[in-house]
């Protein structure tokens, strides 16, 4: 019985994967708004009634594709971070290394800047390689579709990857707090978000992180959807320049305080 059950599970997994692959093909050809279970079933040579046993509605299939896309872009962000693995920003076994916290700027800060740039680059690389899946999660909303709450955590994986870099820099004493006061309402929101994410950062840094998260995806979307045409030609150089500026916006800087 165990062998039979295992064979059935493998068959179901393979058919589910085939359905999603065909749906992605249709996304590329027609867009998410025109995704049709009947069309997917027809392309696979399946009866519509058989496909409904895997995905009871179009929205169920869309949700599966959305979850896959969020997990994939999140995994790309996490895999791009050279600091993942418990070594800390200095690579010496913990935040700041054996000498403890360091002055703002300097080696630990420089490492965190490079980690930030790498994570942003991983997100962009995935988006450029999977433009239709990127459009599904960051493009025009699909009419009539409302993503369930199960998509919320996967949607935050990129933000958490960026936040991990900033938290490591803060723990190492290598983070500059953005200047200027934060309005009370935004400070309250920042504290609520920190409690949800179980992190400890200055409230202005959290607000800056949310802003840079939005700016990162705006930057990628402009490139993918053609807004940079005849405006920015060297997209690689522009992206690298811009994400380093975004790093500065959240308090990451390789230049020690007081340097020119």
Number of C-alpha atoms within 10 A of each C-alpha: 6 7 8 9 10 11 12 12 12 12 12 13 13 12 15 16 12 14 22 19 14 16 24 21 15 19 19 15 12 12 17 22 15 14 21 18 21 16 16 23 19 13 13 14 9 14 12 14 13 11 20 16 9 15 19 13 14 16 19 16 21 23 19 15 19 20 19 16 23 24 19 20 24 24 18 23 26 23 16 21 23 17 22 16 9 11 14 22 30 21 17 13 13 16 25 25 17 10 9 11 16 19 15 22 22 15 18 27 31 20 23 31 25 20 24 28 23 22 25 28 20 21 23 25 16 19 24 15 10 15 16 22 25 21 20 21 17 16 14 10 14 17 9 8 14 11 17 10 7 10 16 12 12 20 18 13 20 24 17 18 23 23 22 20 23 28 20 22 31 25 19 25 19 31 28 21 19 19 10 7 9 15 9 9 8 14 17 13 14 23 18 13 15 16 11 9 11 9 14 13 18 17 22 20 24 25 19 20 22 14 14 20 17 12 15 17 16 13 17 21 21 12 18 19 12 10 12 16 12 7 9 13 10 9 14 12 10 12 20 15 12 16 22 17 16 22 24 18 19 23 26 29 26 21 14 16 12 6 6 5
